[in-house]
């Protein structure tokens, strides 16, 4: 609290300041009161935020430094006089200052999934047809949003205050970067208006091109190397440990998704409009499109207009607008079924193909790689590009010495898309695909119906062995955080670990004998390996690296067979009988366990104490035994996953679509009309949420 003497002195300073800077304000003995000060503080804050944005983000200042500093100094005087009226996100405070020792990693409340991609109108129409078929509607209302080339972020506001900012990370967990995000000048720390108590917003942090260019000009003036592209700078900025340094970067953010627990909004568009009314930065380029032809018109418009934007965009995200339909359509293991990303045609460059090398993957798959004369493409230097497989090389008729056209697929991964045959040398010869593994020289194989060549020497081929070890320790597998890719490579080179089971035989003295491994590091490695033994059966099954067995398939198999013994003895027919397990997966799993080496490896892992029995959730009752439920719509008191767990916990089954075998349709608000119509036509009983709860009570 300021003393009366200090306040009077500050008033004198403020009045003198106004006179010196010729501020046109009527000053009287009654000027200094909360009401007038609040008005002036609000006016100054709004004006300075606008000029901050023009200067730092758009690099288009309209005030001189002297004029800007005068406004900022006046705001500082007023905030010193009336600290209780100062805004938490005042321009005087948006300069960072907090130093971060390390970034805390947290699990996302909702996974930050990626989107399915498409590059043509035909695939978009197929997406629209699938959506209409699943919902029973003749026309779908979509929201189209420009896809900004930046860094995904998750923001949490509690009681209107920005409380946490988390990077995407691996989609399951990310790093807390709250202090750094608070330096972004168009992002409010406090919301205004009628907002929910607790919300999560997803968005993209990026840089406008002029801000990026200005930043590079400063680096060049200081004798530093310029940055390659805006996206990399935006991403790297959030990991700087001094937020005052982050505040010097011209970062901007647009938010595109709102989550809250009360189901306040019936449409995605309504949630965006409300978020904008609370002061949040929502892109003005988004648009409601009714039907797929309207979507295609939006794409055509912005494919041209995007070059007029002040920032980079590489496509458009198309989302089903109705939230009840989003809920009904649900998700695959990796992507939402109610949204898709359309990518604009990318920039292409021509360069010389210097040679072709071959990489060996974890599964033994051989990938040909084009070694290129370095060329600039979308702000980065491209030296290598994928040629995918022998079929693609043959289709392109690509040869060493050719002038080739390179583009970035999805503006991320470089690939060769064509050859300039007019520039081909007369003595050029067709390119033969290799016959032996470039690492272990084993003769390659190519299975019928597959484009890829494989090295079958999985037990001794170095890239395959190391790849399997790295997969085994991965975050979504055994999650041995104390062992990274570099440690895997070192352990393999020193002949300490040649298979996954070898991790569990490691001794302290073996680790201490390695270069640059101290006692604490060695202890951490052993502790992490020991801790990994707690991972559930489905994670272990995913970790051992059976081809085609991803996270979702591993969970299905673990729940269906319960123990590794049951799975190892299962026939192909029994495997196919499991939901979502097709012929190819079944044959691969069956073949894996026919290999004596794989069986021995499993027995070693069992002896080490890993979990090979699934934890089946105990049932509350058998009240719903023999009944199959289909869930559709949005419910007042339970999420769909909660209702599914309740059904299964009471002996029932959950189906995806209404059929003659469906016993009940559990219907919430916004139920899919096709499911309702089919249930009525089949005479299936329709339950409300309350009726269902009574049924299991």
PyMOL commands that set and color helices and strands:
alter all, ss='L'
color gray80, all
select helices_A, chain A and resi 4-20+34-57+65-81+83-85+121-135+178-181+209-221+230-237+243-246+268-277+292-308+323-329+390-396+421-423+462-473+485-493+500-505+508-512+519-534+537-543+551-561+564-568+572-576+583-592+596-608+640-649+673-682+689-696
alter helices_A, ss='H'
color red, helices_A
select strands_A, chain A and resi 105-107+117-118+141-148+151-158+161-167+173-175+198-207+251-259+287-290+313-320+339-343+348-360+365-377+380-386+403-409+413-419+444-445+453-455+628-632+653-655+664-667+685-687
alter strands_A, ss='S'
color yellow, strands_A
deselect
rebuild
show_as cartoon
